[in-house]
Amino acid sequence: MLHLLLPFTHGIDGPAITYALALARRRGATLILLSLIHLRERSDKQAVRWEDVQQSTDVLEFTQQKAARMGIPIQRVELYTRHPVHSIRAFAQEMECAGIILFVRGGAGVLLATHEVKQLLEDRRYPLYVTNLPVSKPWFPLPRWCSGWLREK
């Protein structure tokens, strides 16, 4: 069975997840969603931020439900780590993934921090599927809307 790896450290993004699921469907692959929760280096503080755990749970559930609706097989993995990029590489190798899916939007990482995306791009050992997502534009120009609303008052 073919596996594609979708790593996640922060920032749930529906269009990116939908694209990754569609890519897995086109390739006839199982999508492995690897949610990495960063462990802090310092022992005097809480090792894990509660917000990180909650966001991991949210992205795992969101992706599971979306995959079920689309009929795409996925595996959910949650991993606590001090070195997310190293863990992504090791996991991809261990699971013999056919590739790692990465997203950027406006020069910034999506689902991963920008520096994590850059580190993964520097390593040529693993096939990468890199997608530059369009920058979403607001439906209406907020300053114009606000100024019109303020004039009416």
Secondary structure as UniProt FT lines:
FT   STRAND          3..8
FT   HELIX           14..27
FT   STRAND          30..38
FT   TURN            43..44
FT   HELIX           50..70
FT   STRAND          74..81
FT   HELIX           84..94
FT   TURN            95..96
FT   STRAND          99..105
FT   TURN            106..107
FT   STRAND          108..110
FT   HELIX           114..122
FT   TURN            124..125
FT   STRAND          128..133
FT   HELIX           142..152
//
